[in-house]
Amino acid sequence: MNVTPTLSQTEVYLSIKRSLEDGDRLASIFATDDVENGLLRVIYLTVSPASGRITRAMTTIDRYKPKLASLAALDFSAGRFEREMADLFGVELIGHPQPMRLVKHAHWPEEYYPLRKDAPKKVDFPPTSGGYPFVEVKGDSVYEIPVGPIHAGMIEPGHFRFSAVGESILKMKARLWFVHRGIEKLMENQPLNEAITLAEKISGDTSAGHSVALARAIEDALGVIVDPEIEELRICLVELEAAYNHINDVGAIANDVGLGIINAHALNIKEALLRINKESTGTRLLRGTTKVSETKFNSLPDPEKLGRIETDLEELVEILFSSSVAMDRFVGAGYLSNRDALRMGCTGYVAMASGIKDDLRDCQYPTWARPSHGVAADGDVLARLNLRIEGAKQALEIVRNISSRIAIKQHTQTSIPLPDPHDEKIGVSALQGWRGRIVHSVIVKDHRILRAKIVDPSFMNWPALAVALEGSIVADFPLVNKSFNLSYAGNDL
């Protein structure tokens, strides 16, 4: 396996500690089952926001008595990756401050670890036993508001338990993984391009981001060098996806403060972008465009149409920001401090709204395509909204520049290097999706996926929502929640 040599658990701790001290961010921790050698291999990834460099470390533990020293004291998100690993592989976490279940709800069988190679394909799920552990806030004036898991409208299931006094939220506890579909299990033994098709379904609003990320991870494993024009087309895909999502959410945030007319106009602009997607790629959600060493467009987006959309967006924003009612609701709501965002490992616009520079486009895009932007320091709904507006404008400008630069050709490389039939290869990739950093890791053999690990930015950002809500009024929950706009499916996998 083309991976960093095996380290002891102490050496892994020191390696990750050095990386974090150097400014790297923890990107992923995952296990893979080596039945033949009686081991679980645990792989750690960190990424440098400044250079995009991904650093790997690996250790092994006994498959039959799996014990792993926790890194939760080093990094908050490490503790969550470890809890996920404990649920899916049966790893005992040593020194973890909160070793309770994360993925598996109470009705999951105690000894069922679905990502082990010998896990049964079918298992009986007994009736739910026991409760869900949470910190109960007590006091004479404290009351609880349960929300979900079934919500009005089209959103996915998630349960939120609010503890409040009057209108002020003291604590919110989110319970997710109601839509756990076993995506990583479904990836096992998939042919490479079929796995990319499956990646498009990880989170429907991030079809392009996940398919491109997985394609790059596979190409990294196989040693494929991709044509620069294919990479430009992939940038175009990811930015088209960013544009329609950002504009959609600008309207949704306005709707949550009673400005339905703004939302209606935003949806009209989004529809125009979805039609451009359809013209350019054949699908509104940019699916079916990317394979290993290949990305196809029917035609590149018309720069004039994109220019008109930019003008419409600017008019929309001007109207929105002229509303004193809206601004009163946006300013100060859902505050997330720089310290909390950094310590919780936040990514994307959630991190940048709290003053953290976290945009891999700054080092991965060609110089001419890199967005010119800073970060916000206010950490509130308005800061996140401003970054969404700026993100939409940047995306439209990048796509327009690409459309003006290149002409459509047959962007396909016909030959893929064939590794030794018995040789396992590991590949990793990290890219900036519209929500933030997307990380894919794969182990490939015989042109099939042996193991895939997926990290959607929502996994990193969900815990921060609860922190941002502390001290907010109950009525601001929909507004703050929409300013984060996290994916249930991307988190739950």
N, C-alpha and C positions, 0 to 999 in steps of 0.2 A: 504494500500500500504506500503510495507516494505522500506520506504525511510526516510531520515532525517526529523524531525519535521519541519512544516512550519515556516519560518522566515519572519520577515518584510523585506522590501526592504533595509532599513538601515542596518539591521543585516546581510543580504546577502553581502552587500558592505563591511562591516567590516570583515566578514568571509573570503571572497575572498582576500581582502587586506592582511590579516594575512598569508594566504596560500602562496601568491606570495612573500611576504617578507621572508618566510621560505625557499624559493627556489623551490616551486612547480611551475608547468606550467599549464596554463589554457588549459583544454583538450576538453571541449564541453560546449555549452549552448543551450538548446532546450526547446520548449514548447510542452505541450500535452493538448488536448481539453477535459475538463470535463463538458460536456453539462448538465448533470443531476444537478450539483451544480452551474451552471452558472459561471464557472471559467476557466481560463487558468492557468495551473501549469507550472512554469518556473524552470527548473532544471539546476544547475551549477555543473560542474565537474572539479576538479584539480587533477593532478597526480604528484607524487614525482619521479623525475628521479633517485634518489638514492635508493629508496625502492620499487617503483612501487605502492605504496599506492594510492588509489583513494579516494578522499574526495568529498562528495556530500552536496549540499545545495539546498533548494527549497523555492520558494515564490509563492504566488498566486495573480492573478489580475482579475479584473472584465472582464468576457468574452465579455460583450456588450459595455463596454467602456474601452478597454484594454490600460492602460498606464504603462510604465515600465521605471524606472530610469536607464539611460545608465551607463555601467561600462567602456565605451570606454576610459575614462581618466585614468583608472587603467591599461588597457591592450589593445594593438592594436587589437589583434584577437577577443577580446570581442565585439568590435565595428562591426566586420564583422559577427559574429554569430548573433548579434542583428539585423542587417540589413536583414539577411536571415530570421529571425523570423518575422520581420515586413512584408516582402513580402509574406510569406506563411501562417501567422496567422492574419495579420492586426493589429499588436501591434504598438501603438504610442510610439516612443522613446523620452523620456524626457532628454534633455541635451546632445544629441548625436551630435558630430561636423559635421557629414556627413550623414544625414538620407535619402540619395537618395536610389533608388532601387539597389538591388544587383543581385538577381536571375531573377526577372521578367523584360523582355525587354519592350520597350515602347508600343508594340501592345497588351500586356496583359490587360484585363479589369481592371479598377481601383479598383473595390470592390470585385475582385475574389481572395479568399484566400484558396488555394487548400488543405491545411492540416487541415482545420476545418472539423469537423464531418459532418456538414450540407452543405458542398461545393457541388455544382451541379456536376454531373458526366460528363456532356457535357456543354460547354460554347462557345459562338460565339466570335471569336477573330477578332476585327475590324482591318482595315488597320493600319499600323504603324503610330502613330501620335507623333509629336515632335521629337527632336533630342536626342542624347546621351550626357549627361553633361560630360565635361572634361576640364581640365585646358589648355587653349590655350597659347602656348609659342609664344610671339610676338617679332619682331625685323626685321631689314632690310635684314639680311642674313639667317633668319630662314626659313626652308622649312619643309614640312611634307611628310612622306612616309607611306601610308596605306598598311598594309599587312593582307591578309585574309579577311573574315573568311575562305574562301576556299583556301586550300594550295595544292601544288604539292605533289604527292605521296600518302601515305596512312594515314597521320596524321589527327587528328580530327579538327573540326572547332574552330577557335578563331581569334579575330580581334586584331591587334596590330597597334597602331598609334604612329609613331616616329616623334619627333620634333628634327631636327638636324641642325647643322651649319657645312658646309663642310662635313667631314666624321665623325664628333663627335656627339654622341647621347646626347642631352640635357635632354630629357624626353621620356619615353615610357609609354603609357597607354594601358593596356590589357582589352579587353571586352570578357567575357566568357559566359557560360550558354547557348550556342547554342545547346548543346546536353543534356539539362535537360530532363530527362525521367520520373521524378516522382517516383524514386525508393522507397523513404520512404512512399509514398502513396500506392504503389504496395505491400509493406510489410504488410499493415494493413489487419488483419483477416486471414493472411496466417498460415497454420499449421507450426509448428516449423521447421521441417526438410525441408519443401518446401521453407521456408524463407531462410534457409541456401543455398539451391540451387540458389535462386535469388541473394544472396549475392555474389556468384561466378561471377556474371555478372556486378557487380558495376564498376570494372575496370579490363579488361581482363588480364592484366599482373600481377594482384594481386589476382587471384582467390583463392589461398590457404590462403593468409593473411586475406582476408575478411571473408572467410567461417569459419576459425578457430576462428577469433575474435567474430563473431556472435554466434558460438556454445558456446564459453566460457561465453558470456554475458547471454545467455539463461540458461546455467548451473548455473551461479551465481544466477539468478532469482529463479530457482527451488531448489536450495540448493544441486545440484548434486556434489558429490566428484568423480573426474575422476581418473581412474587407472593411476599411474605414467608412465606406459609403453605407454599408449595412448598419454600422454603428450609428451613423447619422439618422438613418431611417428609424432605428430603435429609439433614439432620442425624440424623434418626431412623434412616435407612438406614445411614449411616456408623457410628453408634454401636452398632447391632445387630450389625454386622459386627465391630466392635472387641470387643464382649462375648464372642461365642462363640470368637473367636480367642485372646483373652487367657486365657480359662478353659481352653481346650484346651492351651495351652502351659504353664500352671501344672501341669497333670497330667503333661505330657510331661517337664518338668524334674524333677518328683518321681520319675517312672519311671526317669530316668537315675541316680538314687542308690538304686535298689532298692525304691522305695515304689510298687509296682504297684497296690496297693489305692487309693492316692490318685488315680492316673491313671484307674482304673476309675470312681471316683466323679466325677471331672472330666469324663470322656467322657459320663457320664449327664446331667450338667448341660448340657453342650454340646448333646446330643441334644434336650433340652427347649427350648433356644433355637432350634435349627434348625427344630423343629416350630412354634414361634411365628413364625419367619420365613415358613414355608410358609402358615400361617393368615393372616398379615398381607399378604403380597405374592404368594402363589401359587407361590413357589420357595424352596427351602431356602437357596440361596446369594444370594438377593436380586437375581436377574437379571430383566431385562425390565421394570424399574420406571421407568426414567428415559429421557426423550427431551428434545429441545430444548424448553425452557420448560415441561416437564411432568414430574411424578413422581406415580405412582399407588400407592395402597394399597387392598387389599380392606377391611381394618379395621386399626385401630391396636392394638398389643399391649395385652393386659390388664394393668393396673398390679398387680393382685393376684398374677398369675403371676410377674411380674418380681420382686415383693417376696419370694416364696417362693424364687426362684432366688438372690437376694441372701443370704437366710438360709442356704441350703445352701452357698453359697460361703464364708461366714464360718466355718461349722463345718469345712469342708474345710481352710481355711487354719489354723485353730486346731490341728487334728490334725497338719498338715504341720510347723508351727513348733514343735511339742512334741517333735519327733524330734531328738535330739542328733546322731545320725548324719547326717541331712540338713543340719543347720546347720553341722556340721564341714566338709562338702563345699562348701557354698555360700559361706562366708565366705572372702574373699581369692582365690577362683578366677577366672581370666579377667579379671585386673585391666586396666582401660583408664584411663589418667590423663586428667585434664581437658585437659592440654596436647595430648596426642595426639588426643583426640576432637575438639577444636576445630580443630586444624591439618588433620585429615583430612576435615573437613566432615561429620561424623556428624550424624544427625538422629533424631528420635523418642526412644523410651525408651533407645536406646543412648547418645545424647547426654545425655539428662537424668540417666541413672545416673552420668554422669561430671561432673555439676555444671553442665551447660549448659542454660539455659532455651530450649526449642525446641518450642513448642506454639502453632500458629497459631489454635487454638480460643480462646486468650486474647484475641484481637482480632477474630476472625471470627464467633464465636457471639454471639447476643443475651446481654445481661448476665446474665439469669436462668439461662442454660444453660452459662455458662462454668465449667469445673471449678476447684475450689479445691484446689490442689496446689502443692508445691514441687519441688525437684530433690534428687537424692541426690548425695553426694560420694564414695562409696566406690568406684564404678566396677567392682564385682565382680558375680558371678552373683547374690548376694543382693540387691544394689541393683537390678539389672534385674528380678529376680523381684518385688520389692516394688512396682516401678512397674507391672508387668503386673497384679498384684492390684488396685492402686489404679485402674488404667485400666479394668478390668472393672467395678469398683464405680461409677466415674464414669459409664461408658457406660450401665449399667442405670438409674442415677438420672436421667440426661438423658432417656432414652427414656421412663421412667415420667412425668417432668414433661411431656414433649410429649404423651403419650397423655392426660394429664389436662387439657391446655390446649385442644386443638383437636378438632373433629369432622370426620370425613371428608366432603368435598364433591367435586365434579368439579374437581380441581385441574389445570386445563388452560387455557393461553392459546391461543386459536385462531389468532391472527395473529402472524406472524413478519415483521419488517421485511425487505423485499427490497432488498439492495444493488444498485448498478449492475451489470448483467450482466458488464461488463468490468472491474470493480473488485475487486482482491484485498484481503482484509481479514485482519489478524492478530489473534488473540486468545490470551490466556494466563490460566492459573488455577493457584493453589496451595492445597491444602487439607491438613488433618491427617488422614491415614489412621491405621490402628491401628499400623502399623510406624513411621510418621513422615511427613515431608512428601512429598506427591505433586504433581508439576508436569506440566501439559500445555500445549503450545503448538500452535496450528493456524494454517494459512493457508487461507482459504476463498475460493472463487470459484464463482458459479453454484450455490450450495447444495451444493457438493461439497468434499471435503477435497483440497487440493493438496499439503499437507505437514503431517505431524503429528510432533511430538517429545514423547516420553514419558520421564519420569524417575520411576522407582519408588524408594522410599527404600532398597531393597536395593542399588541401584547406589552409593549414597553410603556405605553401611555395610560392604560386603564387605571392603574393605581393612583395616578396623579389627579384624576377627576375627583376622587373622594377628598383629597387634601384641598383642592381648589374650592370645594363646596363648603368647607367649614367656615361658619360665620355668615354665609350667604342666606338670603331669605328663601323659604320653600318655593315661592313663586318663580324664583330665578333658576330653578333646576333645569327646566327645558332649555333655557337660553344658554346656560353654562355648558350643559351637555352637548348642545348643537355646536358650540364654539370649539369643542374638542372633536366632535363627530367621529367617534371611534367605531370600528367594525366589530360586531359580535362574531361573525363567521371567521374573520381573519384572526381573531384571538382564539376562538374555540377550536379551529381546525377540525 
